[in-house]
Amino acid sequence: MAAAATAGAGAAAAQPPRQYKLAPQSELRVEVLPDAPLRVRLVTGTAEIFGTELPPEGWVPIPPRSKISIFTWHGATVELDGVSESEYTSDETPMVIYVNTHAILDARRARARAAAAQGADLEASQGPRVIVVGPTDSGKSTLCKMLLSWAAKLGWKPTYVDLDIGQGSITIPGCISATPIEKPIDIVDGIPLEMPLVYFYGHPNPSINPDVYKVLMKELDKTLEKQFSGNAESRAAGMVINTMGWVEGLGYEEKLWKMLKDAVQSKPNIDVVKLHKSEGVVLRNSKYRQKTRSFRIKEYFYGIANDLAPHSNIVNFSDVFGLQNRWVVIKLPVQPCLSVQSPWQIPPGLSLLTSARIWFIRNVAGFIHVTDVDIQRKKLTYIAPCPGDLPSRLLIASSLTWYEA
């Protein structure tokens, strides 16, 4: 049951520090405002945020616009300091089901590791590969974080694969990506970015260019398979795959589950499991999603806490290919393949490659943001997260726009 709601919506009136005493297997759900700081402290007991334990006594800042649940298995007292949009407690959670799912995955990882130690083939030594599907705002990303953090807490290093191009939890939206998770996901910093694989799609919806989206997924799959074949430990740890909310309506959600069950009837090594959605999941409209994408892009250049300073630079038109004013653009170390018939058309202005088509199937070097184009002087100004020259002359524009305030 839910209880004790407190709201600080609108003008974000000041709220004094307050404590919540949580019963075992209950949680405190908090929505953080975009421009008001909030921090949390564990006073007594143990508690976690999406699978990552809160440290005892120390204050933990919660990033703006976050929607978190502070869950405790055995009871805890937590303290909030700052302004929130809403906060309330609830003992109606699916956490027991989620942790049981984690236990099953852990057993399969152990079985795969044992098989690899005995010299078994690649199929027998393959750990669990979990793909989380469902409609938007059903808690897919949150479930992925919990499964990954719980696995990392036990010493595994599972691979996180993010196919959600609409939001993007590893890097900016418009990309599909993967990265190993070696420790529980940091509450503040989020997914680690030390060794990500990132492929650029450039749009928030796969229907804009489905052929390219499929090609990039196949390329990511091929790269990961190559890595797993040479690393028995990563192979045993398996992967957790986050997907887009590509189903709509409660009726179709049921139909999707049945379709998946029917599709894998002849494959005994695949299980389709239906999990309950947390009641704490917050519904978001299209306008909110657009704002979230813009914030994700801003975080890439300025950091989650707005504590980073991107570097500004100026280049001549002749130094780069393919420009779109005020669009997020990407630099890729690709070589043109004039004979390949790709559905991706090179943007106008690519003087040497005007009629060429390219498959963009290389790992991303990084992102820049064009802030000004001087037609008369034939120069453009851009910001980048690091100083120095661009590693490639080819800039590929996306349909994701972001304007600095």
N, C-alpha and C positions, 0 to 999 in steps of 0.2 A: 504493500500500500504506500501511496505517496503522502508526504506530510511536510509542513513548515516551509512553504514557498516564500522566498524573499526576492523582490525585484527592484532593479535600479535602472529601469528603462528610461528612454527619452533624454533628459538633461543630465543623467548620471549623477544624482544627488549623492553626497558623501555617505558612506556606510562605515560604522565603527567596526573594529575587529570582532569577530564572533566565532564561537566554537560550536561544533556539531559532534554529538556523541552517537556513533554509528553502531548499530547492533550487528552481530555476526551475519554475514552474507547479505549485507545491505550496502547501499551506495549513496553518495552525495553527487547530484548532477548539477553542473554549473555551466552557464553560458557567459563568456567573457565579451565585454564591449570592445569595439575596434579602437577606441582612443582612451581607455581608462585602465591603469595598471591594476593587476590583481596577483596576489601571491598566496600560496598555501603552505601550511606547516603541519607535520604530523606530531601531535602532542603525546599520545600514548597508543600502544598497540601497533598493528601493522596494517598497511593499506597500499593500494597500487592504482595507477592510472593506466588503463589499457595494457596490463601485463607487466608494467615497469613499477617496481616498488618505490614508494616515497622514502627518502632518507629520514631517519629520526631527528626531530628537533630543528633541522635546518629549514629555512624558508626557500621555497621553490617558486620562481616567477612563472606565471602561465601566459603563453603568448596571446596577443590580441586576437579576437574573433574565434578563439578556441571554444569548443563544446566538449567538456570532459566529464567523466564519471570517476569519482574516487571510491573504489570498492574495497571492502574489507572482508576477509574470510572469517576472522576470529573476533572482530570487534575493534574499534579504534575511536580516538578523539582527534579530530582535525580542526584546524583554525584557518579561517579566511581573513585576509586583510586587503582591502581595496573595494572597488565597485564592480558589481556583476550585473548582467542583464536579468538573470534569473538564477535561483539556486533552491534546490529542494531535495529531500531524502526520499528513498524508495527501497522497499524490500522485494519488489517484483523485478527480478533480473534473470537472464538466461545463463548466468556465469557457470553454474554447475554443469549445464549441457556443454558449454564451450570448453571447460577444463577437462571434461571427459573425452571430448574430441581430441584435445591435445594429448591425453594419455594414450589414446589409440595410435596417434601419429608417432609418439615417442617409442612405443613398442615396435612399430614397423621400422623406425630408424635403427633401433638396436638390432633387429633381425637382419637388416641390410648390411650393417657394419660387420656382423658376425659372418655373413655369407662372403663378404669381400675378403675377410681374413682367411677364409678357407679356400680362396682362389676361385670362387664362383664366377659365372659369366656376368656381363653387364646388367642383364635383365634381373637376375636374382639379387644383385647387390644394389639395385636402385631403391632409394628411399622414397617416401611418400611425395607425390606431387598433387598439391591441393589447389583446385581452381574454385574461387568463390564467385558465384553468379547470383543475380537477383536484380530487382528494380532499383531505381535511384532512391537514396535516403533509406536504405534498409540496413546500414551498418556494415557494409562489406569491408571498407578500409579499416574500420575499427577492429573487426574480427581478425583480419590479416595481421594487424599490429600485435594483437594479443597472442596469436599462435606463434608468431615469430619471436616475440620477447620471451615467452615461456620456454621455447626451444633453446634460445640463446642462453637463458639462465641455467639450463642443464648442460651447457657446454657444446651444443650443436652450433653449426654455422649454416643455417638454411639460406637459400637464395630467395630474395623477394623480387617478383616480377610484377611490374605495374603496367597494365594495358589500358588504364583509364586516362585517355587523352584529354578528356574534358576538364579534369581537375589537376592531376599530376601530384603524386605524393613523394616522388624521388627528385624530380627536377620540374621545370616549368611545364605548363600544359602544352598539348600538341605533340608530345613525345611518348614513345613506349620505351621502357627502360627496365633494368635489372641490376641488383647489387647484393652482395653477401651481407648477412646480418650476423655479426660476431659477438654482439652483446645486446642486452635489452635496449629497445629504442629509447633514446633520450627524451624526457618529457618536454624539454625546451627546444633542443636542436632538431629533433625529429630523426628522419632516416639518414644514416651516415652516407657521405658522398666520396669516400676515399677511392673506391674502385667501381664506379658505375658503368654499365653499358647503356648508352642512350642512342636511340635512333629517332630521327626527326621526321614527323609526319606533317606538322604545320597547321593542323585544323583541329577544332574541338569536337568534331563529329566524323565518324568513319564514312558516313554516307556521301560526304563531299568527294572523296576519292577512294572508294573501297579497294580497288586493285592495288594501289600503293600500300594501303594499310595491311593488306594480306601479305604482300611481299616483305614488308618490314617485320611482321610477326614471324614469317618463315626464316628470315635472316637472323633474328634474335634467337629463335629456337636452334638453328644450326650452330651458332656461336656457343650457346650454353651447352649443347650436347658435346661439343668438342672439349670444352672445359671440364665437364663432368667425366668424360672418358679417361682423362688423365689425372683425376683427383678423386680417389675412392671415398675420402671423408666428406667432401662436398656432395658427392653423388648419394651417399647414405643419408645425409641431412635433408636432401630433397629440396623442394621449393614450395612457396605459397604464392599464388597468382591472383592478383586483384583485377577485376574486369569493370567495364562500364555498366551503367544502369540501363541496359538495352531492352528491358521488358517494362511494360506499363500496365497498370491495373491489377487488382487482386486476382481477377479471374485468370488473366494470362500468366500470372505467377504460378498458379496451380498447374496450368497447362504446361509451362516450361518444365516444372519438376517431373511431370509424367513423361514428357518428350525425352528428357535426359535419361530417365529410368529405362524407357523402351530402347533408346539408342545403344545402351551398354549391356543389354541382356546377354549378348553372346560373348561378353568380355569379362571373365570372372575376376580379373585383377583390378577392376574399376568399380567403385562404390559411389552411389549417389545418396547423399544424406541431407535431409531437410532439417535446418536449424531454425529456431525461433528468433525473431527480430526483437532487439531490446526496445522496451517502451520509452527509453530515453532518447531514441533517435529523433533528431529534429528535421522537419521537412523544410526544404529550401526551394524557392521559386527561381525562375530563369534569370531574373535580374540579380538575385543574390549570387547565383553561380557565376555570372559575368563579373561581378565585383570580386569574387573569390579568385578567379583566374587572374585578374589585374593585380591583386595583392600577392599572388604567388610569383608573378613576374617581378614585381617590385622587390620581394624578398630575395630573389636571386642576385640583384644588384646591391641592395642596401642592408640585407640581413633581416632575420626575424624580428630583432629588437631595434632595427633601424640604426645599428651601430657600425655599419660598414660604409666606406666611401668609394664608389666606382671611379675609374679613371677615364678622363675625357681625352679624345684624340681627334685629329683632323687628317683626312686622306684625300688625295686627288681622285677624280672620277677614273682616271686612267690606271689607277692602282688596284681597282677592284672590278668585279663583274656582277651584274644583277642587283639592282637597288630598288627599294620601295620606301618612300619617305614616311617616317614616323611609324614604321612597323618593326616589331621584333624580328631580327634577322639572325641567321645562323651561318657559321663558317664550317665548311666540311672539306676534309682533304680528299676530294673525289677526282677521278679522271673521267672526262667525257667519253661516252660510248655512243658513237653516231649511228651504229647499226641497230641498236636496241629500240624496239617500239614500245615506249613506256607511256602510260597515261598522264605522266607529269610533264607539262610543257614548260620549257625554260622561259622565264619572264622576259618581256621585251627589253631591249637595251643591252643584251648580252651579245656584244658586237661580233665576237668570233664564233658564237654558237647559236645564232638567232634561230635557226631551223632545227637545232639538235634537241633530242629528248634524252633524259638521263634517269637511271635508277639511282636513287639516293639511299644507298645501303651501307654506308660507312658510319662508324661510331662518331658521335658529335664531338667536335673540338671545344665548343662553347657557344655562348650567345652574346650578341652586342645589341644595343638599342640606338638607332639613328635618331638624333635629336634635332638636326638641322641639315638642310640641303641648300647649298649656295649655287644656283644655276649659273650666275654670271661668272663666278670665280671657278666653277667646276670643282667644288670641294664639298665634302660632307663631314659633319661632326657626329661622333658617336661616343657612347660610354661603354666601358667593358669592366668586368670585375677585377682585372689585373692590368698592370702597365705593359708596355712593349708593343711590337708590331703584330699585326694579324698573322696567324700561321698559314693562311691561305688567301688567295685573291677572290675566291668564289663565295659570294654571300647569297643565301637563299631566303627569300622573304616568306613569312607565314601570314595567314589570315587572322592571327591573334593580335589585336591592337592593344597598345598601352600608352597612355599619355601621362607624363609626369605632371603632378599638380604644381 
